[in-house]
Amino acid sequence: MSQCTYSVVLFGAGRRKGIAIRKFLIVVGALTCIVVVLGVVALILAIRQDSALEAEAKSFVDRTVTAASEHWCSSALLAVSTPELKKHATAAVWETISSYFDKLGALRKYQGCVGSVSVNYSTGAGSTITGSYLAQATFANGTATFKVYVSKKNGVWLIAGFWVDAKIKSASQGEKGT
C-alpha cells in the first residue's frame, strides 16, 4: 500500500513539472513571436525609409547635375560638395575642368540618373547614408556620362564624388556622331 501512495506522489510531482515546462515553452514561444513581428515591422520601415531616401537622392543628383552642366558652373558643385571633396578639388581645379567641358556646348537633353542609396549602421558612429548614381546628357557638341557619389550629412545631401566622361564631337563628325 505504501507503494501506491509513493506512486501517486511521483505522479503529482511529475505533473507539476510538466505544467511548469509547458508554461516555460509558452512564454518562450510568445517572446519568439514578438521578436519576429518586431523584426518584420522594422524591415518594412527600413524598406520605406530606403525608398524615400532613394527618391531624395535621385532628385538631388538630377538638380545638381543639371545645374552644374547647364553652364559648367563650378560654384554650383562647390556649394553642395562635402568638406572632404572641397579639400581635394579646389575652385581652381573646378575651373580647369569646367573650361574643358565648356567644349561640349549647351545642354540639350538630360536623360536623368539611375542608382541606389545605401544605409550603413555602426555602433558608436551611427548611420552613414551614401548613394552612387550614373546620369546621361546630350550637349550641342557631344554627350556625357556623369558618375556621382552622394552623402547625406545632418539631413543635407552633398556631393562626395563627381566624374564626367565626355565624348566631344570632332569637326569631321558634325551633327552625325558623338
DRENDO-1510 file (C-alpha; in Angstrom, 1 decimal, always signed):
<recs>
REC; n; res; u; v; w
REC; 1; MET; +0.0; +0.0; +0.0 .
REC; 2; SER; +2.9; +2.3; +0.6 .
REC; 3; GLN; +3.9; +1.8; -3.0 .
REC; 4; CYS; +0.7; +3.2; -4.3 .
REC; 5; THR; +1.0; +6.3; -2.2 .
REC; 6; TYR; +4.5; +6.7; -3.3 .
REC; 7; SER; +3.4; +6.3; -6.9 .
REC; 8; VAL; +0.7; +8.9; -6.5 .
REC; 9; VAL; +3.2; +11.4; -5.1 .
REC; 10; LEU; +5.6; +10.8; -8.0 .
REC; 11; PHE; +2.7; +11.2; -10.5 .
REC; 12; GLY; +1.7; +14.5; -8.9 .
REC; 13; ALA; +5.2; +15.9; -8.8 .
REC; 14; GLY; +5.8; +14.9; -12.4 .
REC; 15; ARG; +2.6; +16.5; -13.5 .
REC; 16; ARG; +3.6; +19.8; -11.8 .
REC; 17; LYS; +7.0; +19.6; -13.5 .
REC; 18; GLY; +5.2; +19.1; -16.9 .
REC; 19; ILE; +3.0; +22.1; -16.3 .
REC; 20; ALA; +6.0; +24.3; -15.4 .
REC; 21; ILE; +7.8; +23.2; -18.6 .
REC; 22; ARG; +4.6; +23.8; -20.7 .
REC; 23; LYS; +4.3; +27.4; -19.2 .
REC; 24; PHE; +8.0; +28.0; -19.9 .
REC; 25; LEU; +7.6; +26.9; -23.5 .
REC; 26; ILE; +4.5; +29.0; -24.0 .
REC; 27; VAL; +6.4; +32.1; -22.7 .
REC; 28; VAL; +9.4; +31.4; -24.9 .
REC; 29; GLY; +7.1; +30.8; -27.9 .
REC; 30; ALA; +5.3; +34.1; -27.2 .
REC; 31; LEU; +8.6; +36.0; -26.9 .
REC; 32; THR; +9.8; +34.5; -30.1 .
REC; 33; CYS; +6.6; +35.5; -31.9 .
REC; 34; ILE; +7.0; +39.1; -30.6 .
REC; 35; VAL; +10.6; +39.3; -31.8 .
REC; 36; VAL; +9.7; +38.0; -35.2 .
REC; 37; VAL; +6.8; +40.5; -35.5 .
REC; 38; LEU; +9.1; +43.4; -34.4 .
REC; 39; GLY; +11.7; +42.3; -37.0 .
REC; 40; VAL; +9.2; +42.3; -39.8 .
REC; 41; VAL; +7.9; +45.7; -38.8 .
REC; 42; ALA; +11.5; +47.0; -38.6 .
REC; 43; LEU; +12.2; +45.6; -42.1 .
REC; 44; ILE; +9.1; +47.2; -43.5 .
REC; 45; LEU; +10.1; +50.6; -42.0 .
REC; 46; ALA; +13.6; +50.2; -43.4 .
REC; 47; ILE; +12.3; +49.5; -46.9 .
REC; 48; ARG; +10.0; +52.5; -46.7 .
REC; 49; GLN; +12.9; +54.7; -45.5 .
REC; 50; ASP; +15.2; +53.5; -48.3 .
REC; 51; SER; +12.6; +54.3; -50.9 .
REC; 52; ALA; +12.2; +57.8; -49.5 .
REC; 53; LEU; +16.0; +58.2; -49.4 .
REC; 54; GLU; +16.4; +57.0; -52.9 .
REC; 55; ALA; +13.8; +59.5; -54.2 .
REC; 56; GLU; +15.5; +62.3; -52.3 .
REC; 57; ALA; +19.0; +61.4; -53.6 .
REC; 58; LYS; +17.8; +61.0; -57.2 .
REC; 59; SER; +16.1; +64.4; -57.1 .
REC; 60; PHE; +19.3; +66.0; -55.6 .
REC; 61; VAL; +21.5; +64.4; -58.3 .
REC; 62; ASP; +19.2; +65.4; -61.1 .
REC; 63; ARG; +19.1; +69.0; -59.9 .
REC; 64; THR; +22.8; +69.2; -59.2 .
REC; 65; VAL; +24.0; +67.6; -62.5 .
REC; 66; THR; +21.6; +69.8; -64.5 .
REC; 67; ALA; +22.7; +73.0; -62.7 .
REC; 68; ALA; +26.4; +72.2; -63.0 .
REC; 69; SER; +26.3; +71.1; -66.6 .
REC; 70; GLU; +24.0; +73.7; -68.0 .
REC; 71; HIS; +26.8; +76.3; -68.0 .
REC; 72; TRP; +29.6; +74.2; -66.5 .
REC; 73; CYS; +29.4; +76.2; -63.3 .
REC; 74; SER; +31.9; +75.1; -60.7 .
REC; 75; SER; +30.2; +77.1; -58.0 .
REC; 76; ALA; +27.1; +75.0; -58.4 .
REC; 77; LEU; +29.1; +71.9; -57.5 .
REC; 78; LEU; +31.2; +73.5; -54.8 .
REC; 79; ALA; +28.1; +74.8; -53.0 .
REC; 80; VAL; +26.9; +71.3; -52.4 .
REC; 81; SER; +30.2; +69.4; -52.0 .
REC; 82; THR; +31.3; +67.6; -48.9 .
REC; 83; PRO; +34.2; +69.2; -47.0 .
REC; 84; GLU; +36.4; +66.2; -48.0 .
REC; 85; LEU; +35.7; +66.9; -51.7 .
REC; 86; LYS; +36.3; +70.6; -51.3 .
REC; 87; LYS; +39.8; +69.8; -49.8 .
REC; 88; HIS; +40.8; +67.8; -52.8 .
REC; 89; ALA; +39.1; +69.7; -55.6 .
REC; 90; THR; +39.7; +73.4; -55.1 .
REC; 91; ALA; +38.0; +76.2; -57.1 .
REC; 92; ALA; +41.0; +76.3; -59.4 .
REC; 93; VAL; +40.7; +72.6; -60.2 .
REC; 94; TRP; +36.9; +73.0; -60.9 .
REC; 95; GLU; +37.6; +75.9; -63.2 .
REC; 96; THR; +40.1; +73.9; -65.2 .
REC; 97; ILE; +37.6; +71.1; -65.5 .
REC; 98; SER; +34.8; +73.5; -66.4 .
REC; 99; SER; +36.9; +75.1; -69.2 .
REC; 100; TYR; +37.4; +71.7; -70.8 .
REC; 101; PHE; +33.8; +70.7; -70.6 .
REC; 102; ASP; +32.7; +74.1; -72.0 .
REC; 103; LYS; +33.6; +72.5; -75.4 .
REC; 104; LEU; +30.5; +70.3; -75.1 .
REC; 105; GLY; +28.4; +73.3; -75.6 .
REC; 106; ALA; +24.8; +73.9; -74.3 .
REC; 107; LEU; +22.9; +71.2; -72.5 .
REC; 108; ARG; +20.3; +69.8; -75.0 .
REC; 109; LYS; +18.8; +66.9; -73.1 .
REC; 110; TYR; +19.3; +65.4; -69.6 .
REC; 111; GLN; +18.2; +61.8; -69.5 .
REC; 112; GLY; +18.1; +61.5; -65.7 .
REC; 113; CYS; +20.1; +59.3; -63.3 .
REC; 114; VAL; +19.9; +55.8; -62.1 .
REC; 115; GLY; +21.5; +54.4; -59.0 .
REC; 116; SER; +20.8; +53.5; -55.4 .
REC; 117; VAL; +21.3; +54.5; -51.8 .
REC; 118; SER; +23.0; +52.5; -49.0 .
REC; 119; VAL; +22.4; +53.0; -45.3 .
REC; 120; ASN; +25.1; +51.6; -43.0 .
REC; 121; TYR; +24.7; +51.4; -39.3 .
REC; 122; SER; +27.6; +51.0; -36.9 .
REC; 123; THR; +27.7; +51.2; -33.1 .
REC; 124; GLY; +29.2; +54.4; -31.9 .
REC; 125; ALA; +29.3; +56.1; -35.3 .
REC; 126; GLY; +25.6; +55.9; -36.0 .
REC; 127; SER; +24.3; +55.6; -39.6 .
REC; 128; THR; +26.0; +56.6; -42.8 .
REC; 129; ILE; +23.9; +57.3; -45.9 .
REC; 130; THR; +25.6; +57.2; -49.3 .
REC; 131; GLY; +24.5; +56.8; -52.9 .
REC; 132; SER; +26.0; +56.1; -56.2 .
REC; 133; TYR; +24.4; +57.4; -59.4 .
REC; 134; LEU; +25.1; +57.4; -63.2 .
REC; 135; ALA; +23.5; +60.1; -65.4 .
REC; 136; GLN; +23.5; +60.7; -69.1 .
REC; 137; ALA; +23.2; +64.0; -71.0 .
REC; 138; THR; +23.3; +65.2; -74.6 .
REC; 139; PHE; +25.0; +68.5; -75.4 .
REC; 140; ALA; +25.3; +70.6; -78.5 .
REC; 141; ASN; +28.8; +69.2; -79.2 .
REC; 142; GLY; +28.7; +65.8; -77.7 .
REC; 143; THR; +27.5; +63.5; -74.9 .
REC; 144; ALA; +28.5; +63.0; -71.3 .
REC; 145; THR; +28.1; +60.3; -68.7 .
REC; 146; PHE; +28.2; +61.5; -65.1 .
REC; 147; LYS; +29.2; +59.3; -62.1 .
REC; 148; VAL; +28.1; +60.9; -58.9 .
REC; 149; TYR; +28.6; +59.8; -55.3 .
REC; 150; VAL; +26.4; +61.5; -52.7 .
REC; 151; SER; +26.3; +61.5; -49.0 .
REC; 152; LYS; +23.7; +62.7; -46.5 .
REC; 153; LYS; +25.1; +64.6; -43.6 .
REC; 154; ASN; +23.0; +66.3; -40.9 .
REC; 155; GLY; +19.9; +65.9; -43.1 .
REC; 156; VAL; +21.5; +67.5; -46.2 .
REC; 157; TRP; +22.6; +65.8; -49.4 .
REC; 158; LEU; +26.1; +66.6; -50.6 .
REC; 159; ILE; +28.3; +65.6; -53.5 .
REC; 160; ALA; +31.1; +63.3; -52.3 .
REC; 161; GLY; +32.4; +62.5; -55.8 .
REC; 162; PHE; +31.8; +63.8; -59.3 .
REC; 163; TRP; +33.2; +62.4; -62.5 .
REC; 164; VAL; +32.4; +63.2; -66.1 .
REC; 165; ASP; +33.1; +61.0; -69.1 .
REC; 166; ALA; +32.6; +63.3; -72.1 .
REC; 167; LYS; +32.6; +62.5; -75.8 .
REC; 168; ILE; +33.1; +65.6; -77.8 .
REC; 169; LYS; +32.2; +65.6; -81.5 .
REC; 170; SER; +35.1; +66.3; -83.8 .
REC; 171; ALA; +34.7; +68.8; -86.6 .
REC; 172; SER; +34.5; +66.0; -89.1 .
REC; 173; GLN; +31.6; +64.3; -87.3 .
REC; 174; GLY; +29.4; +67.3; -87.4 .
REC; 175; GLU; +25.9; +66.5; -86.2 .
REC; 176; LYS; +26.0; +62.8; -87.0 .
REC; 177; GLY; +28.3; +61.2; -84.4 .
REC; 178; THR; +29.4; +61.5; -80.9 .
</recs>
